[in-house]
Amino acid sequence: DGNTSGGKMCILFLCRFLNICLKICRQLDGNLHTACNGSNGLGLYSRPFIESFEETPMLVAVLTYMGYGILTIFGYLRDFLRDWKIERCHVAREREEQRDFVPLYQDFENFYTRNLYMRIRDSWNRPICSVPGAKVDLVERVSPDYNWTFDYTGKVVEGVINMGSYNYLGFAENTGYCADASAEVTMKYGVGVASTRQEMGNLDRHEEMEELVAKFLGVESAMAFGMGFATNSMNIPALTGKGCLILSDELNHASLVLGARLSGSTIRVFKHNNMQSLEKMLRDAIVHGQPRTHRPWKKILILVEGIYSMEGSIVRLPEVIALKKRYRAYLYLDEAHSIGALGPGGRGVVDYFGLDPRDVDVMMGTFTKSFGAAGGYIGGRKELLEYLRSHSHSAVYAASMSPPVVEQIIASMKCIMGEDGTTLGRDRVQQLAENTLYFRRRLTEMGFIIYGNNDSPVVPMMLYMPAKIGAFGREMLKRNIGVVVVGFPATPIIESRARFCISAAHTKDMLDTVTIPPCLAQNGCLFHIKDIKSVHLWSCVLPFFLPFYCFHFLVQRFPNLGTGPHVGSPN
């Protein structure tokens, strides 16, 4: 009896201990989540700054790794069959006589492409045959050889709800004020200019556009370029060079990364939107200077984006500006996704936070999204722009922007500013904000895990496992809804997702069609991506693994636990 009683007491104690550990973990996780994503205590924000980034559940992470492991094993098996000519190989490969040459193809990239990417290749590069508005028409295609090649059937899938285009304000249209203005300019100026801006390609419309952009941004001067990607990749090398330091967010766009690499500057990467990480790097740069010589850096440039297109997060711009001023660095802000989509006047993340545009040294953005056109711009002080006009490769060697594209930019920007005599632009900015809040709230209420800021029109919904990437995109298309699905290497290996882009052109009925049965709601149950944290299997194994999970959680959250305080760690 004594042994039985002692055993019962031990079991009861163990159960209470596990229960206390679980409560502690939940409390710590909730506190850290609020501290990282809630309103900041420095008094820099005039409104709550709320972002959501749920950690991948442990069971889901394990199953995702297992999925990629199984795909890899079968990939090597199929490669073995291809080497023995049992299975046909469709990819480009070096000839036998070229085996001793420097390889033209990266082995792992080739392996990933032929064995993993090919399985879901039909989820991308779908051709459309209409204006990329709220609804699009898709060209139907089929694959007779498991996505290696595609055949077009000649049929058109009409009325697909477009949840993938960056048409934030709905200006990608073929009717209305902007389209009519572009058509009129085409008849007068033609389509191409056939020269650079410094030679015979500088039109009066170009000058008017740049003056309008500067006025819209609230800066002294602005300059336009024919390609948004090149606006970053070709201008950053003109701003920094050897002996300069670039501090880049770890989730910056490839154009920013390429521009930083081409500049020849030293590059250091800070954690995404983490001001403690950025401040530590700034402090170290000031204290230690350049490697080996310890001379002061010629220039320190911080690279950030307004809205991060894979995460749906918004830059903590008030804190970035405060750090930039404190350590006398320069700030380069990429507003490709935020210009037109944020702020009461649609002027981007600076307008969203109510900040002074003069506090941002280099304001970059693109016309490809909210304005429904093409190209990019840089705005700032007049001296900066005069320097870029003579030193930027995009300015000196690239052809001028097409006149109808320029007119589309002018017309849509005047519409947003209200200079067209209507409130259409302001109404679209407001409608986009309402659609964003409504759609995010609907997904949250339905139990989906979504990332990003509440005000971001980019809405990533987590899928996690590789098999769900292609299946989710196909099932949504069957229900006449076009979505973008994203996986590794564009995202971390365990964070595959579907990315929705909200537009002012979407009506409430369209957004309801996406979320209510038989669309997103049914697919969420079909692929088990709703309430994914309450998987029954996890509930069964939780008591056995909880002590290890608690230890793993504490080590991850507090890497310096037991080794003294960490400089720059959150309070």
LINGI-V964350 format. One record per pair of residues at least 6 apart in sequence whose C-alpha atoms are under 8 Angstrom apart, sorted by the first residue. I is the first residue (numbers start at 1). J is the second residue. D is the distance in whole Angstrom. If there is no record, write none. Layout:
i j d
I J D
I J D
//
This chain:
i j d
18 543 7
18 546 7
18 547 7
21 546 8
21 547 8
21 550 7
22 546 8
22 550 8
25 550 7
25 553 8
35 570 8
37 49 7
37 50 5
37 51 5
37 52 7
38 48 7
38 49 6
38 50 5
38 51 7
39 45 7
39 47 7
39 48 5
39 49 5
39 50 7
40 48 8
40 49 7
44 318 6
44 319 7
45 318 7
45 353 7
46 353 7
49 453 8
50 453 6
50 454 7
51 313 7
51 451 7
51 452 5
51 453 4
51 454 6
52 450 7
52 451 5
52 452 5
52 453 7
53 450 8
53 451 5
53 452 7
54 449 7
54 451 7
56 494 8
56 495 7
57 533 6
59 538 6
60 464 7
60 465 8
61 464 8
61 494 6
63 465 7
64 464 7
64 465 5
64 466 7
64 494 6
65 493 8
65 494 7
67 465 7
67 466 7
67 467 8
68 466 7
71 115 8
71 116 7
72 115 8
72 116 8
75 111 8
75 115 5
75 116 8
78 87 7
81 87 5
82 88 6
82 89 6
90 148 7
91 114 7
93 105 8
94 103 8
94 104 7
118 146 8
118 147 6
118 148 7
119 146 7
119 147 7
119 470 8
120 147 8
120 469 7
120 470 5
121 147 6
121 470 8
122 147 6
122 470 8
123 470 6
123 473 6
123 474 7
123 484 8
123 485 7
124 484 8
126 138 7
126 139 7
127 138 6
127 139 6
128 136 7
128 137 6
128 138 4
128 139 6
129 136 7
129 137 6
129 138 6
129 139 7
130 136 6
130 137 6
130 138 8
131 172 7
131 173 6
131 174 7
132 162 7
132 165 7
132 167 8
132 172 6
132 173 7
133 162 7
133 167 7
133 170 6
133 172 6
133 173 6
133 505 7
134 161 6
134 162 5
134 163 8
134 170 8
134 503 7
134 505 5
134 506 6
135 159 5
135 160 5
135 161 4
135 162 5
136 158 7
136 159 6
136 160 5
136 161 7
136 162 6
137 156 6
137 157 6
137 158 4
137 159 6
137 160 6
138 156 6
138 157 5
138 158 6
138 160 7
139 152 7
139 154 7
139 155 6
139 156 5
139 157 6
140 152 6
140 153 6
140 154 7
140 155 6
140 156 6
140 157 6
141 150 6
141 151 5
141 152 4
141 153 6
142 150 6
142 151 5
142 152 6
142 153 7
143 149 6
143 150 5
143 151 6
144 150 7
144 151 8
159 480 7
160 477 8
160 480 5
160 481 5
160 482 6
161 480 6
161 481 5
161 482 6
161 510 7
162 481 7
162 482 5
162 483 7
163 481 7
163 482 6
163 483 5
163 484 8
163 500 5
163 501 5
163 502 7
164 482 7
164 483 5
164 484 5
164 499 7
164 500 6
164 501 5
165 501 6
166 337 8
166 368 8
166 369 5
166 370 7
166 501 6
166 502 8
166 503 8
167 369 5
167 370 6
167 371 8
167 372 6
167 502 8
167 503 6
168 340 8
168 341 6
168 369 6
168 370 5
168 432 7
168 457 8
168 501 8
168 502 6
168 503 4
168 504 6
168 505 8
169 340 7
169 341 7
169 370 5
169 371 7
169 428 6
169 429 7
169 432 7
169 503 6
169 504 5
169 505 7
170 370 7
170 372 7
170 428 8
170 503 6
170 504 6
170 505 5
171 178 8
171 370 7
171 371 6
171 372 5
171 412 7
172 371 7
172 372 4
172 373 7
173 179 7
173 372 8
177 411 7
178 407 8
178 408 6
178 411 5
178 412 6
179 408 7
181 407 7
181 408 7
181 411 7
182 403 8
182 404 5
182 405 7
182 407 5
182 408 6
183 404 7
185 403 7
185 404 6
185 407 7
186 403 7
186 404 5
189 403 6
190 403 7
190 404 8
191 402 6
191 403 6
191 404 7
192 401 8
192 402 5
192 403 7
193 201 6
193 399 8
193 400 6
193 401 7
193 402 6
193 403 8
194 201 7
194 399 7
194 400 7
195 201 5
195 399 5
195 400 6
196 202 7
196 395 8
196 396 7
196 397 6
196 398 6
196 399 4
196 400 5
197 395 7
197 396 7
197 399 7
197 400 6
198 395 8
198 396 7
201 399 7
201 400 6
202 400 7
205 403 7
205 406 7
205 407 7
206 401 8
206 406 7
209 406 7
209 409 7
209 410 6
210 221 8
210 222 5
210 223 6
210 224 6
211 221 7
211 222 7
212 410 7
212 413 8
213 222 6
213 379 8
213 413 8
214 220 6
214 221 5
214 222 5
214 379 6
216 347 7
216 413 8
216 417 7
217 347 6
217 357 7
217 379 7
218 357 6
219 357 7
219 358 7
219 379 6
219 380 5
219 381 7
220 379 8
220 380 6
220 381 5
220 382 6
221 379 6
221 380 6
221 381 6
221 382 5
221 385 7
222 377 7
222 378 6
222 379 4
222 380 6
222 382 8
222 385 7
223 377 5
223 378 5
223 379 6
223 385 7
224 375 7
224 376 6
224 377 4
224 378 7
225 231 6
225 375 5
225 376 5
225 377 6
225 394 7
225 395 7
225 400 8
225 401 7
226 374 7
226 375 4
226 376 6
226 398 7
226 399 7
226 400 6
226 401 5
227 374 7
227 375 4
227 376 6
228 365 8
228 366 5
228 367 8
228 368 7
228 374 7
228 375 5
228 376 4
228 377 8
229 255 5
229 376 8
230 255 7
230 394 7
231 364 8
231 375 8
231 376 6
231 377 7
231 378 8
231 394 7
232 255 6
232 256 6
232 259 6
232 364 8
233 255 5
233 256 6
233 257 8
233 258 6
233 259 4
233 260 7
233 262 8
234 259 6
234 392 7
234 393 6
234 394 6
235 259 7
235 388 7
235 392 6
235 393 7
235 394 7
236 256 8
236 259 5
236 260 6
236 263 7
237 259 6
237 260 7
237 262 6
237 263 4
237 264 8
238 263 7
238 388 7
238 391 6
238 392 6
240 263 6
240 264 8
240 265 7
240 299 7
240 301 8
241 263 5
241 264 5
241 265 5
242 263 7
242 264 5
242 265 5
242 266 7
243 265 6
243 266 7
243 290 7
243 297 6
243 298 6
243 299 8
244 265 5
244 266 6
244 297 6
244 298 5
244 299 5
244 300 6
244 301 8
245 265 6
245 266 5
245 267 6
245 268 8
245 297 7
245 298 8
245 299 6
245 300 5
245 301 6
246 260 7
246 265 7
246 266 6
246 267 5
246 268 6
246 300 6
246 301 5
246 302 6
246 303 7
247 267 6
247 268 5
247 269 6
247 270 7
247 278 8
247 281 8
247 300 7
247 301 6
247 302 5
247 303 6
248 257 8
248 267 7
248 268 6
248 269 5
248 270 6
248 302 6
248 303 5
248 304 7
249 269 6
249 270 5
249 271 6
249 272 5
249 273 7
249 303 7
249 304 6
250 269 6
250 270 6
250 271 6
250 272 5
251 272 6
251 308 7
252 303 8
252 304 7
252 305 7
252 308 7
253 308 8
256 303 8
260 267 7
261 267 8
268 281 8
270 277 6
270 278 6
270 281 7
271 277 6
271 278 7
273 315 6
273 316 6
275 319 7
275 320 7
276 568 5
276 569 7
276 570 7
277 568 7
279 323 7
279 568 8
280 567 8
280 568 7
282 327 7
283 327 8
285 297 8
286 296 7
286 297 8
286 327 8
288 294 6
288 296 8
289 295 5
289 296 5
289 297 6
290 296 6
290 297 6
299 329 7
299 330 8
300 329 5
300 330 6
301 329 6
301 330 5
301 331 6
301 332 7
302 324 8
302 329 7
302 330 6
302 331 5
302 332 6
303 331 6
303 332 5
303 333 6
303 334 8
304 315 7
304 331 8
304 332 7
304 333 5
304 334 6
305 314 8
305 315 6
305 333 6
305 334 4
305 335 6
305 336 8
306 314 6
306 315 5
306 333 7
306 334 6
306 335 5
306 336 7
306 337 7
306 338 5
306 348 8
306 349 6
307 313 6
307 314 5
307 315 6
307 335 7
307 336 8
307 337 6
307 338 5
307 456 7
308 314 7
308 315 8
308 337 8
309 337 7
309 458 6
310 458 8
310 460 7
310 491 8
310 499 8
311 451 6
311 452 6
311 458 8
311 459 8
311 460 6
312 451 6
312 452 4
312 453 6
312 456 6
312 457 7
312 458 5
312 459 6
312 460 7
313 451 8
313 452 4
313 453 5
313 456 7
314 349 8
314 452 7
314 453 6
314 456 7
315 349 8
317 349 8
317 350 8
317 353 8
318 353 7
318 355 8
321 331 8
321 359 7
321 360 7
324 330 6
324 331 7
330 360 8
330 361 6
331 360 6
331 361 5
331 362 6
332 360 7
332 361 6
332 362 5
332 363 6
332 364 7
333 360 7
333 362 6
333 363 5
333 364 6
334 363 7
334 364 5
334 365 6
335 348 7
335 349 7
335 363 7
335 364 6
335 365 4
335 366 7
336 364 7
336 365 4
336 366 5
336 367 8
336 369 7
337 365 8
337 366 8
337 369 7
337 370 8
338 348 5
338 349 6
339 346 6
339 347 6
339 348 4
339 349 7
339 365 7
339 366 8
339 370 7
340 346 4
340 347 6
340 348 6
340 370 5
340 371 8
340 416 8
340 429 7
341 347 8
341 348 6
341 370 7
341 429 7
341 432 7
341 433 8
341 457 7
342 348 5
342 349 6
342 351 7
342 352 6
342 429 8
342 433 8
342 455 8
342 456 8
343 349 6
343 350 8
343 351 5
343 352 4
343 353 7
344 351 7
344 352 7
344 429 7
344 430 7
345 351 7
345 416 7
345 417 7
345 426 7
345 429 7
346 416 7
346 426 8
346 429 6
350 356 7
350 357 6
358 380 7
360 380 8
361 380 6
361 381 8
362 378 7
362 379 6
362 380 5
363 378 6
363 379 5
363 380 6
364 376 7
364 377 6
364 378 4
364 379 6
365 376 6
365 377 5
365 378 7
366 374 7
366 375 6
366 376 4
366 377 6
367 373 5
367 374 5
367 375 5
367 376 6
367 377 8
367 409 7
368 374 4
368 375 6
368 376 8
371 408 7
371 409 6
371 412 6
371 413 7
372 408 7
372 409 8
373 405 6
373 406 8
373 408 6
373 409 6
374 405 7
375 401 8
378 385 8
379 385 7
388 395 7
389 395 6
389 396 7
390 396 7
411 420 8
412 425 8
414 420 6
415 422 7
415 423 8
415 424 7
415 425 5
415 426 8
416 424 7
416 425 4
416 426 6
416 429 8
417 425 7
417 426 7
418 424 8
418 425 6
418 426 7
428 504 6
428 505 8
429 504 7
431 504 5
432 457 8
432 502 7
432 503 6
432 504 4
432 505 8
433 455 7
433 457 8
435 502 7
435 503 7
435 504 7
435 506 8
435 507 8
435 508 7
436 454 8
436 455 6
436 456 7
436 457 5
436 502 6
437 454 6
437 455 6
439 511 7
440 450 8
440 454 7
440 459 7
442 515 7
443 449 8
443 450 8
443 515 7
444 450 7
446 521 7
446 530 7
447 530 5
447 531 5
448 461 7
448 462 8
448 524 8
448 529 6
448 530 5
448 531 6
448 532 8
449 461 6
449 462 6
449 529 8
449 530 7
449 531 8
449 532 8
450 459 7
450 460 6
450 461 4
450 462 6
451 459 7
451 460 5
451 461 7
451 462 8
452 458 8
452 459 7
452 460 7
457 501 6
457 502 5
457 503 8
458 499 7
458 500 6
458 501 5
458 502 7
459 499 6
459 500 5
459 501 6
459 502 8
460 497 6
460 498 6
460 499 4
460 500 6
461 497 5
461 498 5
461 499 6
461 500 8
462 495 7
462 496 6
462 497 4
462 498 6
462 529 7
463 469 7
463 495 7
463 496 5
463 497 5
463 498 7
463 529 6
464 494 5
464 495 5
464 496 4
464 497 6
465 494 7
465 495 8
465 496 6
466 487 7
466 496 7
468 527 7
469 485 6
469 486 7
469 487 7
469 496 7
469 497 7
469 498 8
470 485 7
472 485 8
472 523 7
472 527 8
473 482 7
473 483 6
473 484 7
473 485 6
475 523 7
476 482 7
476 483 7
476 519 7
476 520 7
476 523 8
477 483 8
479 518 8
479 519 6
481 514 7
483 498 7
483 499 7
483 500 6
484 498 6
484 499 5
484 500 7
485 496 8
485 497 6
485 498 4
485 499 6
486 496 6
486 497 5
486 498 6
486 499 7
487 493 7
487 495 7
487 496 4
487 497 6
488 495 8
488 496 7
513 519 7
514 520 6
515 521 6
516 522 8
524 530 5
555 561 7
560 566 7
//
